[in-house]
């Protein structure tokens, strides 16, 4: 049990990010590769999605764990996760002034008034401490479905399997982090 707890504490520390999308739940903890955190064509959709209604205004929350002056942006893609689509569908922008690490951001974001089953919400944090490029940007995404049913105020789809090499530890990690488990 001590070994599992030690591994959990290590992973929790290693997973600390510059920005962590909390609500809706992010695809995964990765954040450095464009467009959803992993980059290199590895930003695939997961089986964990949130269902909302077209045009619904939803709460979003994220934590800035390491302070950087810059900005945050929330964008939308109705058919996957493509940079051009995100750039064309910006839903929210916010300056990021200096603050202490651990700062929680909350925003109300209105989703497009369309139905889609393969849509993605993207959060990026852009640091203005250097040249504007992907090296100064952190990415996270949430998988969405718009339409066909109730609002997602708690409506989350669940994957039947996961591709993570630590999949066997997922239930324990989720329990220890006191997160909703599907």
C-alpha positions as CSV (number, residue, x, y, z in Angstrom):
1,X,0.0,0.0,0.0
2,X,2.9,2.4,0.8
3,X,4.3,1.8,-2.7
4,X,1.0,2.6,-4.3
5,X,0.6,5.8,-2.2
6,X,4.2,6.8,-3.0
7,X,3.5,6.3,-6.7
8,X,0.3,8.4,-6.4
9,X,2.1,11.2,-4.7
10,X,4.9,11.2,-7.4
11,X,2.3,11.2,-10.2
12,X,0.3,14.0,-8.5
13,X,3.5,16.1,-8.3
14,X,4.6,15.2,-11.8
15,X,1.1,16.0,-13.2
16,X,1.2,19.6,-11.8
17,X,0.9,21.7,-14.8
18,X,1.0,25.4,-15.8
19,X,-2.8,25.2,-16.4
20,X,-5.3,22.4,-15.6
21,X,-8.7,22.4,-17.1
22,X,-11.1,21.3,-14.2
23,X,-14.5,21.8,-15.7
24,X,-15.5,20.4,-18.1
25,X,-13.1,17.5,-17.4
26,X,-10.0,17.6,-19.6
27,X,-9.0,14.7,-22.0
28,X,-5.8,14.1,-20.2
29,X,-3.1,15.9,-18.2
30,X,-0.7,16.5,-21.1
31,X,-0.5,20.2,-22.1
32,X,2.6,21.0,-24.1
33,X,1.8,19.7,-27.6
34,X,-0.6,21.5,-29.9
35,X,-3.6,21.3,-30.2
36,X,-4.9,19.4,-27.2
37,X,-1.8,18.7,-25.1
38,X,-0.1,15.7,-26.5
39,X,0.6,16.9,-30.0
40,X,2.1,15.0,-32.9
41,X,-1.2,13.5,-33.9
42,X,-1.7,11.9,-30.5
43,X,-4.4,14.3,-29.4
44,X,-7.2,11.8,-30.0
45,X,-10.7,12.0,-28.6
46,X,-11.4,10.0,-25.5
47,X,-14.5,8.1,-24.4
48,X,-15.1,10.6,-21.6
49,X,-17.3,13.4,-22.9
50,X,-19.7,16.0,-21.6
51,X,-23.1,16.4,-23.1
52,X,-24.6,19.9,-23.5
53,X,-27.4,21.5,-25.4
54,X,-26.6,23.7,-28.5
55,X,-26.3,27.3,-27.5
56,X,-26.1,26.5,-23.8
57,X,-24.0,28.6,-21.5
58,X,-21.7,26.4,-19.4
59,X,-19.4,27.0,-16.4
60,X,-15.7,26.5,-17.0
61,X,-13.0,26.3,-14.4
62,X,-9.3,26.0,-14.6
63,X,-6.3,26.4,-12.2
64,X,-3.2,28.2,-13.1
65,X,-0.7,26.3,-11.1
66,X,2.4,28.1,-12.3
67,X,2.1,31.9,-12.8
68,X,2.8,33.3,-16.3
69,X,1.8,36.7,-17.5
70,X,-0.1,36.3,-20.7
71,X,-3.7,35.2,-21.7
72,X,-6.2,32.4,-21.7
73,X,-8.4,31.5,-24.6
74,X,-11.3,29.0,-25.0
75,X,-12.1,27.9,-28.5
76,X,-14.4,25.3,-30.1
77,X,-14.2,22.8,-33.0
78,X,-17.4,21.1,-34.1
79,X,-15.7,18.1,-35.9
80,X,-12.6,17.2,-34.1
81,X,-9.6,19.2,-32.9
82,X,-8.0,21.3,-35.7
83,X,-6.0,24.4,-35.1
84,X,-7.7,26.4,-37.9
85,X,-11.2,25.5,-36.6
86,X,-10.2,26.5,-33.0
87,X,-8.7,29.8,-34.3
88,X,-11.9,30.5,-36.2
89,X,-14.2,29.8,-33.2
90,X,-12.9,31.6,-30.2
91,X,-15.6,31.7,-27.4
92,X,-13.7,33.4,-24.6
93,X,-10.5,35.4,-24.0
94,X,-9.0,36.6,-20.8
95,X,-5.8,38.5,-19.9
96,X,-3.7,36.7,-17.4
97,X,-2.1,39.2,-15.1
98,X,0.6,38.3,-12.5
99,X,-0.8,36.3,-9.6
100,X,0.2,33.6,-7.2
101,X,0.3,30.0,-8.4
102,X,-2.8,28.1,-7.6
103,X,-5.1,30.8,-8.9
104,X,-8.5,29.4,-10.0
105,X,-10.3,30.9,-13.0
106,X,-14.0,30.6,-13.6
107,X,-15.8,31.6,-16.8
108,X,-19.3,31.3,-18.3
109,X,-18.9,30.2,-22.0
110,X,-21.7,30.1,-24.5
111,X,-21.4,27.1,-26.8
112,X,-22.4,27.4,-30.5
113,X,-26.0,26.7,-31.4
114,X,-25.3,23.6,-33.4
115,X,-25.5,19.8,-32.9
116,X,-22.3,17.7,-33.0
117,X,-21.1,14.4,-31.6
118,X,-17.4,14.9,-32.2
119,X,-16.9,18.5,-30.8
120,X,-14.0,19.7,-28.7
121,X,-13.6,22.6,-26.3
122,X,-10.0,23.9,-26.1
123,X,-8.3,25.9,-23.4
124,X,-5.0,27.5,-24.0
125,X,-2.7,29.5,-21.9
126,X,-0.3,31.8,-23.8
127,X,2.7,33.2,-22.0
128,X,3.9,36.6,-23.1
129,X,7.3,36.2,-21.6
130,X,8.9,35.4,-24.9
131,X,8.2,35.0,-28.6
132,X,4.6,33.9,-29.5
133,X,4.9,30.2,-30.6
134,X,3.8,26.7,-29.4
135,X,6.7,26.7,-26.9
136,X,5.0,29.5,-25.0
137,X,1.6,27.9,-25.1
138,X,-0.1,25.3,-23.0
139,X,-3.1,23.3,-24.4
140,X,-5.9,21.2,-22.9
141,X,-9.2,20.0,-24.4
142,X,-12.5,18.6,-23.3
143,X,-14.6,16.3,-25.5
144,X,-18.2,17.4,-26.0
145,X,-21.4,16.2,-27.5
146,X,-24.0,18.9,-28.3
147,X,-27.6,17.9,-28.5
148,X,-29.7,14.7,-28.1
149,X,-30.7,14.8,-24.5
150,X,-30.2,16.5,-21.2
151,X,-27.8,19.3,-20.4
152,X,-24.5,18.1,-19.1
153,X,-24.8,19.5,-15.7
154,X,-23.4,16.1,-14.6
155,X,-24.0,14.2,-17.8
156,X,-20.6,12.6,-18.6
157,X,-20.0,9.7,-20.9
158,X,-17.6,7.0,-19.9
159,X,-15.0,5.1,-21.9
160,X,-15.1,1.3,-21.7
161,X,-11.3,1.2,-21.8
162,X,-8.3,3.5,-21.8
163,X,-5.0,3.5,-23.6
164,X,-2.9,4.7,-20.7
165,X,-0.1,2.4,-19.5
166,X,-1.2,3.3,-15.9
167,X,-4.8,2.3,-16.6
168,X,-4.8,-0.3,-13.8
169,X,-4.1,2.5,-11.3
170,X,-6.8,4.8,-12.6
171,X,-9.5,3.7,-10.2
172,X,-7.2,4.1,-7.2
173,X,-6.0,7.5,-8.4
174,X,-9.5,8.7,-9.0
175,X,-10.6,7.5,-5.6
176,X,-7.6,9.3,-3.9
177,X,-8.3,12.4,-5.9
178,X,-12.0,12.3,-4.9
179,X,-13.0,12.7,-8.5
180,X,-16.3,11.4,-10.0
181,X,-15.7,7.9,-11.3
182,X,-17.7,6.5,-14.2
